[in-house]
Amino acid sequence: MRLRLDGVRELALVGAHCDDIAIGCGATVLRLAAANPGLVVRALVLSGGGTAREQEEHDALATMLPDADVRLSVLDLPDGRLPDHRDRVKDALQRLAAIGSTDLVLSPQRHDAHQDHRLLGELVPTAFRSALHLGYEILKWESDLPVTTVLVPADEDVVATKVAVIEKSYPSQSAHDWFDEEAFRALMRVRGAQCHERYAEGFVTDKTVLTLS
């Protein structure tokens, strides 16, 4: 059975680092924006503020969401050290959750091997208690891909746009040996095979409430 996610008016995007959002859920963000004209997007990235990476993130979201009302905050917490700043992370998430009425929040999944991602996966559900929370996976060096429980199909045009945004918007990351079109498409192809589609993005959710009518 396929379930629909209709009427998303306000979307919250959370990343530990600039590029997490585009890599983890870029195709889903593109599909949400296309399906929900006038979408309000509140994005929070915990590190990279005041560096070239902040501009990279602005460029990526502007390209992916040209018609949405995008409000991005990039903080300057140290990469790889977010657990040492747990209180500041928690406060930032609480402030984000207090704004507006979020329908859906996308953040790293709680079992990610990177400590920064993992902290967000743990804290985001404690801040957003009235929104559907989906934890995205981030392709990287560690062998930590989860068993995804939610799959969002994406067609070729959406996949191509996501990959183009990542490659164009984040030149600072191009030296990583996993940072290329083949790798990004490969993971989406695997998730697509798991839901009888060509491509998809995978997510993990801790709790879903179904209303039967």
N, C-alpha and C positions, 0 to 999 in steps of 0.2 A: 504494500500500500504506500502510495506517495502522499506526503503531507505538504500542504501549501503554507507559505509564510506571506500573508497579505497585509497590506495597510501599514507598512513600516514608515513612520513619519520622522522619527528621530533615531539616529544611529550613532552609537559611541564606538570609536576605534581606539584601541590601546596597544602600544608597542613599547618594548624596552629600548629598542634602538631604531634609528632611522633605517628604513627598508623592511622591518619586520612585517608591517601591515601589508605592504605590496606583495611581498613574498608569500605570506601566510594566507591572505584572503583577498588578494587583488581582484580575482575574477568574480568573486561573490560581491564585492563592493561595486564593481562595474554593473553587475546584473541588478543589484538593489537600486542603484541610481537610475537605471533605464526603466525599471518597473514602477518607480515611485517619484514622479516629478515633484520638484519642490522639497526634496529630501534635505533635512537638516543633519549635518554630520559634525559631531564634536570629536576631535582626535587629540589624543595625548600621547606623547613620546617622552620617555623619562630621561634620555641621555642624548647628547649631541648639540644641546643648546649653545648658541654663540660660536659655532664652528661652521665649516662649509657643509657639514652633513645636515644642518638645519635647513639650509636653502634647498638641498637635494630633496628633503621631505616635502617642503612647500611645493616644489616643482612637480613631484610625483602626484600629490593629491590634486593639484590644480589640473593636471592632465587627465587624471581618472575621473574627476568630478567637476567638469566645467560648468554644469548647470545647477549644482547643489550649493546649499548654503554651508560652506566649510569653515569651521573655526578650529584652528590647529594651535596647540601649545607644545613647545619642545623645551623640556627642562635640561638642566646642565649637570645631572647626577653622573658620577663616573661609571663608564662602561665596565661591566664585570663586577661591580661592587654594590649593586642595588640592595642586597640583603643587609649591608652595613648601614643603609639609610632607610630602613623599613618604615620608620615613622613618617618620613617625608613622602615616601611612596604612598603610604596609606592615606595621608592627608590630601595628596593630590588626587587620588582616586575618589575620595569622599567629596571633594569639591566638584569634580566632574559629574559625579552621580547626582549631586544636589541641583544641577542646572537642568531645567526643562523636565521633560517626561520621556525618558529613553525607552524605546520599544525593544531594541536589540543591541547587545554589546558583543564585540568580537575582540578577543585578546589571546595571548598564548595559552596553550593548554597546560594544566597543572603538573604534568609529569615530564615536561621538557627537561633535558639534561643540562641545559644552560641555566645557571643559577638566577640570572636576571629574568629570563622568561618564566621560570618555575615560580618565582615569587609573585609575579603578576597573575599567573594562573591560580594561585592560592588566594590572593587578596581581592581580585576583581569581583568574585561572587559575594564577598562579604560587604562590598560597597553598593553593588547593584542588586537589590533584592526583589525588585518588581519587574525586571526585564529578562528576556530570554538571553542566556549567556552561552555563546559557542566558543570553544577554545580551538584556535587554529594551530596547525603544525608548521614548523619552520625547517626547511631543508638546510643542512649544514654538515660539518665534519662528523659530529657525534651520531652514533647509531641509536637514535631514540624515537623513531617514528612510532606513533601510537596506533592502537586499534581504533580506527575512526568509527563513530556511531552515527554521524550525520554526514551526508554527501550532497553537495550542491553541484549539479551538472553545469558545464559551460561549453558553448559552441566554439568553433574554430576562430571566429572573429574576436570573441572575448579573450580567448587564450592568447591570440596574437597581440592584442592590445596590452594585456597584462605583461607579457614578456618584453614588449617594446618599451613600456614605461619603466620597467626594472632596469633594463640595459642602458637606457638613455638617461634616466634620472639619477642613477647612483654610480657614477664613474669611479668614486673612491673605493668601491668594492670589487672592481673588475679583476683584480689580481688573484682573488680567491679561486682555487681550481674547481670549486663546485658552482661558481657563479656564472652560469651560461644558459643559453636557451635550451639546450639538450637536457640539462638536469631539471630545469623547471617544468618542461613539458613531460619528462619521464614520470615525475611524481603525479602530475595531473592525469596522465594516461593510466597509471595504475589505479587511481581512485575512480576514474571513469569506468574501467573494466569491472570494478566492484559494484557498479550500479547500472550496468548495461548501457553505458554512454561512452562516447569517445574520450571526453575529458570531464573531470570534476575536481572540486576541492573538498578535502575531508576535514571534519571537525569532531570535537569531543564535547559532550554536554553532561553535566553532573545531575541535572534535574529538568524534567519537562512536564508541564501540567497540561493535560488534554481536557478541553471542555466538550462534552458530548451533547449534541442537540439534534 
